[in-house]
Amino acid sequence: MFQLLRRHTQLSRRRAVGATLLVCVALGACGEPRGPWIDEVLAVDHERALDILGRRFGDAPGHVAVGGRAAAPLIWSPSRLRVRVPASAWGAVLVVVTVGGTPSNAVEMSIDGSPADGG
């Protein structure tokens, strides 16, 4: 009896996985996320600013957080942003872009020196 139940469970799991995959492909619900996506974050030389390269940022400015603090956008385009780094952000910080209420992936960035150090 145990082996019969075990085999039934294995077959049920395979069917569930197959059905999930079918739904995922049919509805386009699998694969790449639909919201904003950060590919790379770069420090801008001689400015306390960051360039954020990615996808699906939209034409209208959303919200950017650097180390949990709002970062003022200087440039906003669908694939590139430039933001001013908040004065309180330094050390290892997470960068997140939110568009239409949907947050992007979080990317870790190291910001050298605190504003008091002149960095």
Secondary structure in CASP SS format (residue, H / E / C, confidence):
PFRMAT SS
TARGET T0000
AUTHOR 0000-0000-0000
METHOD secondary structure of the structure
MODEL  1
M C 1.00
F H 1.00
Q H 1.00
L H 1.00
L H 1.00
R H 1.00
R H 1.00
H H 1.00
T H 1.00
Q H 1.00
L H 1.00
S H 1.00
R H 1.00
R H 1.00
R H 1.00
A H 1.00
V H 1.00
G H 1.00
A H 1.00
T H 1.00
L H 1.00
L H 1.00
V H 1.00
C H 1.00
V H 1.00
A H 1.00
L H 1.00
G C 1.00
A C 1.00
C C 1.00
G C 1.00
E C 1.00
P C 1.00
R C 1.00
G C 1.00
P C 1.00
W E 1.00
I E 1.00
D E 1.00
E E 1.00
V E 1.00
L E 1.00
A E 1.00
V E 1.00
D C 1.00
H C 1.00
E C 1.00
R C 1.00
A E 1.00
L E 1.00
D E 1.00
I E 1.00
L E 1.00
G E 1.00
R E 1.00
R C 1.00
F C 1.00
G C 1.00
D C 1.00
A C 1.00
P C 1.00
G C 1.00
H E 1.00
V E 1.00
A E 1.00
V E 1.00
G C 1.00
G C 1.00
R E 1.00
A E 1.00
A C 1.00
A C 1.00
P E 1.00
L E 1.00
I E 1.00
W E 1.00
S C 1.00
P C 1.00
S C 1.00
R E 1.00
L E 1.00
R E 1.00
V E 1.00
R E 1.00
V C 1.00
P C 1.00
A C 1.00
S C 1.00
A C 1.00
W C 1.00
G E 1.00
A E 1.00
V E 1.00
L E 1.00
V E 1.00
V E 1.00
V E 1.00
T E 1.00
V E 1.00
G C 1.00
G C 1.00
T E 1.00
P E 1.00
S C 1.00
N C 1.00
A C 1.00
V E 1.00
E E 1.00
M E 1.00
S E 1.00
I E 1.00
D C 1.00
G C 1.00
S C 1.00
P H 1.00
A H 1.00
D H 1.00
G C 1.00
G C 1.00
END
